[in-house]
Amino acid sequence: MKKIILLCLSMLLVTSYGCKEEDVTILKTHLYHYNIAIAFENQSGENLVVGIPYDESSNSILNTEYKQTISVTPEFGSKPHHYTVNEPGIWKDENGEENFFFTATMYSYVYPMVTQKLVCPYIFGDNNEHILVSYWEDLPDYKHKCTGFTLDGKEYPIVKEGVLEYKDGIGGDLYKVKIVLE
């Protein structure tokens, strides 16, 4: 029995010896970055994100009254794979305007729906929990894209803003949403 196991292990070693690392998918974990920048405005067009205190070196929001939770909805009832979520932050667009920024990293799987719950009196003017949902599509070659976004059940248009350079584990495609609050 030991000879059979050793033979199988040596065959595996020989067959993977000539492979490039990217060809051996079992050895590689694919990271999927979910980056959403939200421009919150009031009816007068004023940016509601301006004035939220944040650390300019990390772009992280400093105030603990902003609470965020995240959940993912896997397909086929399977258990979610590992994922990490950064604290909400501030992202300045190409015009220097401040946007609320959410980012998460999922491992080895594209989740079709990511739900975030946010309490933010500064933006919403209340202490209610607001539900933000982003919808994602799995693409070939380990890519994905955001296909939709809702806030409290209301749909908002989303555009691909560009690509973030990788820094502190955050990077990848960036999607932007503009929300005008009533």
C-alpha positions as CSV (number, residue, x, y, z in Angstrom):
1,M,0.0,0.0,0.0
2,K,2.8,2.4,0.8
3,K,4.4,1.7,-2.6
4,I,1.1,2.7,-4.3
5,I,0.8,5.9,-2.3
6,L,4.5,6.8,-3.0
7,L,4.0,6.0,-6.7
8,C,0.9,8.3,-6.8
9,L,2.7,11.1,-5.0
10,S,5.7,10.9,-7.3
11,M,3.5,10.9,-10.4
12,L,1.8,14.1,-9.1
13,L,5.2,15.7,-8.5
14,V,6.4,14.7,-12.0
15,T,3.3,15.9,-13.8
16,S,3.3,19.3,-12.0
17,Y,7.0,19.9,-12.3
18,G,6.8,21.4,-15.8
19,C,3.7,23.4,-15.1
20,K,3.7,27.2,-14.7
21,E,2.3,28.3,-11.3
22,E,-0.7,30.0,-13.0
23,D,-1.5,26.7,-14.7
24,V,-1.9,24.8,-11.5
25,T,-5.2,26.2,-10.2
26,I,-5.1,24.2,-7.1
27,L,-2.1,26.1,-5.9
28,K,-3.5,29.5,-6.7
29,T,-6.2,31.5,-4.8
30,H,-8.0,34.0,-6.9
31,L,-8.8,37.3,-5.3
32,Y,-11.9,39.3,-6.3
33,H,-12.0,42.9,-5.2
34,Y,-15.4,44.6,-4.8
35,N,-14.8,48.3,-4.9
36,I,-17.8,50.8,-4.8
37,A,-17.5,54.6,-4.5
38,I,-20.8,56.3,-3.8
39,A,-21.4,60.0,-4.4
40,F,-24.2,61.0,-2.0
41,E,-25.9,64.3,-2.8
42,N,-29.0,66.2,-1.6
43,Q,-31.6,67.7,-3.9
44,S,-29.6,70.9,-4.1
45,G,-26.6,69.0,-5.5
46,E,-24.5,69.4,-2.3
47,N,-22.0,66.6,-1.6
48,L,-23.1,65.0,1.7
49,V,-19.8,63.1,2.1
50,V,-17.8,66.4,2.5
51,G,-17.0,66.9,6.2
52,I,-17.0,63.3,7.3
53,P,-13.8,63.0,9.4
54,Y,-11.3,60.5,7.9
55,D,-7.6,59.7,8.1
56,E,-6.1,61.0,4.9
57,S,-3.2,58.5,5.0
58,S,-5.5,55.5,5.0
59,N,-8.8,57.1,3.8
60,S,-10.5,55.3,6.6
61,I,-13.5,57.0,8.3
62,L,-12.5,57.9,11.9
63,N,-15.9,58.2,13.5
64,T,-17.2,55.1,15.2
65,E,-20.9,56.1,14.7
66,Y,-20.7,54.7,11.2
67,K,-21.5,51.1,11.4
68,Q,-21.1,48.7,8.6
69,T,-21.9,45.0,8.3
70,I,-21.6,42.9,5.2
71,S,-23.0,39.6,4.1
72,V,-22.7,37.6,0.9
73,T,-25.2,35.5,-0.9
74,P,-23.7,32.4,-2.4
75,E,-25.3,30.5,-5.3
76,F,-26.7,27.1,-4.8
77,G,-26.9,27.4,-1.1
78,S,-23.2,26.7,-0.6
79,K,-21.4,28.2,2.4
80,P,-19.5,31.4,1.7
81,H,-15.7,31.2,1.1
82,H,-13.4,33.4,3.1
83,Y,-13.8,37.1,2.6
84,T,-12.5,40.3,4.1
85,V,-14.1,43.7,4.4
86,N,-12.3,47.0,5.1
87,E,-13.9,49.8,7.1
88,P,-15.8,52.3,5.0
89,G,-13.6,55.1,3.8
90,I,-13.4,58.2,1.6
91,W,-12.3,58.1,-2.1
92,K,-11.6,61.3,-4.0
93,D,-12.5,61.1,-7.7
94,E,-10.6,62.7,-10.6
95,N,-12.3,66.1,-9.8
96,G,-11.2,65.9,-6.1
97,E,-14.8,65.2,-4.9
98,E,-15.2,63.0,-1.9
99,N,-17.2,59.7,-2.2
100,F,-18.1,57.1,0.3
101,F,-16.0,54.1,-0.4
102,F,-16.6,50.4,0.3
103,T,-14.2,47.6,-0.4
104,A,-14.1,43.9,0.2
105,T,-12.0,41.0,-1.0
106,M,-13.5,37.6,-1.8
107,Y,-11.4,34.5,-2.2
108,S,-11.8,31.9,-5.0
109,Y,-15.4,32.7,-5.8
110,V,-17.5,35.6,-7.3
111,Y,-20.5,36.2,-5.1
112,P,-23.5,37.4,-7.1
113,M,-24.9,39.6,-4.4
114,V,-23.1,41.5,-1.6
115,T,-25.3,43.2,1.0
116,Q,-24.0,46.0,3.2
117,K,-25.9,47.6,6.0
118,L,-24.9,51.1,6.9
119,V,-25.8,53.4,9.8
120,C,-24.6,56.9,9.0
121,P,-26.4,59.9,10.5
122,Y,-24.1,62.3,8.8
123,I,-25.3,61.3,5.3
124,F,-28.8,60.0,6.0
125,G,-29.8,62.4,8.8
126,D,-31.1,59.4,10.9
127,N,-29.8,56.5,12.9
128,N,-31.6,53.9,10.7
129,E,-29.9,51.0,9.1
130,H,-29.7,51.4,5.3
131,I,-29.3,48.4,3.0
132,L,-26.9,48.7,0.1
133,V,-26.8,45.8,-2.3
134,S,-24.3,45.3,-5.2
135,Y,-24.8,42.7,-7.9
136,W,-21.8,40.9,-9.5
137,E,-21.3,38.8,-12.6
138,D,-18.6,36.1,-12.9
139,L,-16.6,36.5,-16.2
140,P,-14.1,34.3,-17.9
141,D,-10.4,34.4,-16.9
142,Y,-11.0,35.1,-13.2
143,K,-12.7,38.4,-13.8
144,H,-15.9,39.9,-12.5
145,K,-18.0,43.0,-12.9
146,C,-20.6,44.9,-11.0
147,T,-23.9,44.8,-12.8
148,G,-26.2,46.7,-10.5
149,F,-26.7,48.6,-7.2
150,T,-29.6,49.3,-4.9
151,L,-30.1,51.4,-1.7
152,D,-33.0,50.5,0.4
153,G,-34.6,48.6,-2.5
154,K,-34.2,51.5,-5.0
155,E,-32.0,50.9,-8.0
156,Y,-29.3,53.3,-9.0
157,P,-27.1,53.4,-12.2
158,I,-23.6,52.2,-11.7
159,V,-20.6,52.9,-14.0
160,K,-17.1,51.5,-14.1
161,E,-14.9,54.4,-13.0
162,G,-11.5,52.8,-13.6
163,V,-8.9,50.7,-11.9
164,L,-7.5,51.3,-8.4
165,E,-3.8,50.7,-8.0
166,Y,-3.1,48.0,-5.4
167,K,-2.2,49.5,-2.0
168,D,-2.6,47.9,1.4
169,G,-4.5,44.9,-0.2
170,I,-7.0,47.2,-1.9
171,G,-7.1,47.4,-5.7
172,G,-8.9,46.3,-8.9
173,D,-11.8,47.7,-10.8
174,L,-13.7,50.6,-9.2
175,Y,-17.4,51.1,-9.7
176,K,-19.2,54.4,-8.9
177,V,-22.8,55.2,-8.0
178,K,-24.4,58.6,-7.7
179,I,-27.3,58.7,-5.2
180,V,-29.4,61.8,-4.7
181,L,-31.2,61.7,-1.4
182,E,-34.6,63.2,-0.9
